[in-house]
Amino acid sequence: MSGIRLRLSTMMFIQYFIYGSWLVTLGTFLGNTLHATGTQVGLAYMTPAIAAILTPFAVGMIADRFFSTERVLAFLHLSGAALLYFATMQTTFSGFAWIFLAYTLCYMPTLALTNSISFDNMKDPSREFPSIRVLGTIGFIAVGLTIGRLGADATALPLRMGAVASVVMALYCLTLPHTPPHAAGKPLSARDVLGLDALALLKDRSFAVFVLGSFLLCIPLQFYYAFTNPFLNEIGVTGAAGKMTFGQMSEIFFMLLMPWFLVRLGVKKMLLIGMAAWTTRYLLFANGNAGSAMWMLYIGILLHGVCYDFFFVTGQIYVDQRADVKIRAAAQGFIALVTLGAGQAIGSWLSGVVVDANTHPVGGVMHHDWFAIWLVPAIGAFAVLLIFAALFKPGRTADAGVFKPMAG
């Protein structure tokens, strides 16, 4: 592995170690420690989505125009470290929620920026990016296994681990390859502030349908991120956070094989397979249990490699190849806005509402009808698959799996 690839891979490891420190177990921590309702858990998972709506264009514009990407990353992670630690000191949901929102305003833009800095330092992103991004998955696994071994799912410890890792990341960012702003010196206009250059990509029909499909799929997928860990813990699965890392382990396998799949399947087939995997996962969760049907839960978790890689990583590569270098950070920010922002905001709210609607007291203890809960996102993901299959018709070059810019 070359020096630059090693540095980018390490960046991805720490970036997703931080993400995994709070993404998986946040719902369990809020429910058990701060006694949050299902709707409140949904609202907490909505804050990263709100941040993804508010920040990507502005931060992407700053990285494209004013400051090197690695310095922007360092500032955001250092600020996030202080906020995440402060959030763990709160004793009420309302106190936690506002500080966590401020934290996510710092963290969420870094997902797009790490993609941007990686693509900017590659010669062939479609072949090189998967092997670099896979280290992010390993980071996600590492923190999940640590939390599971410590049995700390319901405590503030995972978030504090994320805060410490954020300080490490802030310092490490200053050692990354220098990635200057490509549009430096260009006059700033309202068009730039609003990200209209990135929005111009929507003139291409295939790209517009891709954006629509990404938005719609992110609504049902948020059920997984917000409620899988509480679900597994409630039905008696031991070491739930550790077992959930099996999903990231499968992600490594499929990530490394992505160049092979891209050439043979092409964009549309990969995206459709990813959508089908989300539907299958939720049906398995609806029918699984911690006893004789535990195998269904394992398969549902292991499908994460297909669910994530075939849709989201393929999408990130697709966006990179369709965007001009001068708006690349803004374009990655735009797709983050659509997926991590608008889609997941609606999904977070809806998942909380669905969970509360299927929660009933049994013998003085609140009981969830998990079959009914998981059926909702299963149907939603299948509906998106049908819409996408009918409308997404990329050009021959993209359909062949060779990611080259095409005329809109």
Buried (B, 14 or more C-beta within 10 A) or exposed (E): EEEBBEBBBBBBBBBBBBBBBBBBBBBBBBBBBBEBBBBBBBBBBBBBBBBBBBBBBBBBBBBBBEBBBBBBBBBBBBBBBBBBBBBBEBEEBEBBBEBBBBBBBBBBBBBBBBBBBBBBBBEEBBBBBBBBBBBBBBBBBBBBBBBBEBBBBBBBBBBBBBBBBBBBBBEBBEEBBEBEBBBEEEEEEEEBEEBBBBBBBBEBBBBBBBBBBBBBBBBBBBBBBBBBBBBBBBBEBEBBBBBBBBBBBBBBBBBBEBBEBBEEBBBBBBBBBBBBBBBBBBBBBBBBEBEEEBEBBBBBBBBBBBBBBBBBBBBBBBBBBBBBEBBBBBBBBBBBBBBBBBBBBBBBBBBBBBBBBBBEEEEEEEEBEBEEBBBBBBEBBBBBBEBBBEBBEBBEBBBBBBBEEBEE
